[in-house]
């Protein structure tokens, strides 16, 4: 059986988010419990494992390879040598970065320079949907994206790229973004690793769960609730929740207080939303550019929530308008308020939408579908 590995080091606190980290650590555990075609390892460090353990992930020891983190001036060299040692010792033929950060560049550079007979295939997972929009923008976000990915794309022999975003594939190929011209695979499946109790009695709870950053637009959610109150919509039987951390957390709280929403809106964070989603009825997503493959949305669907979201990117892979949710007709706070008002004013639509959400996670966005696409991708990469 061919040995492949995820590289997941330097992972911080995951209690307020970390969708990619949560997803791939769930996949690692579940993959090893399935009938795998490949022997999957995970290379990580003690601190990262503790942060995964804190949210209930990666508690098993099988196939986890520990690499030490250093803090001296030889940090990059020492950490790279350790990881290369693990690659050689365990005969890793493919190493995949589930979530790329600049900290991986010096490690990948040294891996790339290995002799061909021991060098593994280098695979990058693109989980950032903003790249096609901001990569060539030399101001604000764009400047940061080129700083993060520029050296990687220009000077590492990347063998394959896997992404959920068809737009990234088109953008990369059109602009010859990656100098090594790797194979780029766009996958269409996502899955939820948690088991939800869909028989739990649902409460009139509407949930927003994400990092509280400008890209996720939590303020849009707050503004929509304000508009609902100003319209005189009866919210006495409903309660709204925001779960997450981020640099907009204080602004979200201040606006909620300024708009006198604290009677209908609660703000906090929770490391595990399984129980929250099992009891809630509706999940709202307001993020920029893309709602697929949001982990929170996937978990909400699996637990029988109707979905209200902006119609951006490949959202159609998750949300079928008026089937398992509602897509905004106006892409602004008024459009969001309209969608929420329609949902709470028509309680008869909830049951059907909830069942359709569950059906999508049981028939389309499944572990087996994602596993099959991933194994196919690994096979093509290893034989290219």
C-alpha positions, 0 to 999 in steps of 0.5 A: 500500500502506497504511503501518503501524508498530510502536513499539518503543523503550526495549528493554533486555537480552533475553538472559534473556527478552523473549517479546513483544519477540522474537515481534514482532521476528520477525514484523516480519522475516518479514512483510516477507519474505512477500507483505504487504498492508501496508507495515510499519515499525518505529520504534525507537532505536539502543540497542534495536536493539543489544539486538535484534541481540544475540539475533539479531533485527532485523539487517535495515535495511529499514523500520526508522525510527530515533528518538533517545533523550534524557536531558534534562528535555525528553525526552518532548517531544523523543522525541514530536516525533521519532516524530510527524515519522516518522509524518508523513514516512512517512504512517503510518496505524496505529501499534501498540504491541506491548508497552505501557509507561508510557514510551509514554504521553506519546508516545501523548498527543501522537499522539492530539492530532494533527489528524485528517488526519494522526493515525494509528489508535492500537492497543494490544497487550495481552500481560499476562494478569494484568490481569483478575485484578489491575486492581481490586486496590488492593494489591500487583500490582493497584496497579501494573497500574492505575498502568501502564494507568490513564492510557492507558485513561482519556485516550487515544483508543485505536482498537483493542486486540488481545490473545491473551486472550479473558478480557481482552476480556470483562473490559474490555467488562464493566467499560468499562475503556477509556473510548474503547470501542475494538474489541477483537480476541482472536486464537487463533493464535501461531507460532514464527519459528525453524526447528528441527532435529527430526531431532536425537537427543533427550536425556533433558532436561526444560526450564524456560525463562522469566523467573525471577519469582513469576508464572512459578513457577520454585520450583514446578519446583524443589519438584517435582524435590525431591519426585521425589527424595524419592519415590525416582524413578530420575532417573539417566538424566534431567537438568533445566534452568532457563533464565532471569533474574529476581528469583527467580534467587538463591532458585532457586539456593539452594533447588536447593543446599539440596535437594541437586539440583545433580546433576540440575538445572542453572540458567543462561541462554541468549540462543537456545534453538534448540539446547537445544529441538532436543535436549530431550524435555520442556518444563515450564510453571508460570506463573500464569493463562495458558500461551497464547501462551508463546513458549518453549512454542511453540518447544519444541513446534516442536522436538518436545517433549512439554509438561507444564503447569498447566491455566490460562487458554487453555492448551488452545490449546497443550496437548492432555492426553495428546495432545501433553502432560500437564496437571496434575491437582493444581495444585501441586508434587505435581501437577507431580511426578506429571505428570513421574513419569508422563512419565519412567516411560512412555517410550513416550508421548514419540514420539506427543506430540512429533509432535503438538506439531510438528503443532500448530505446522505446522497451527494455530499458523503464521505465515500464520494469525497474519498473516491474523488480524493483517491482518484486524484492521488492515483493520477498524481502518483502516476503522472 
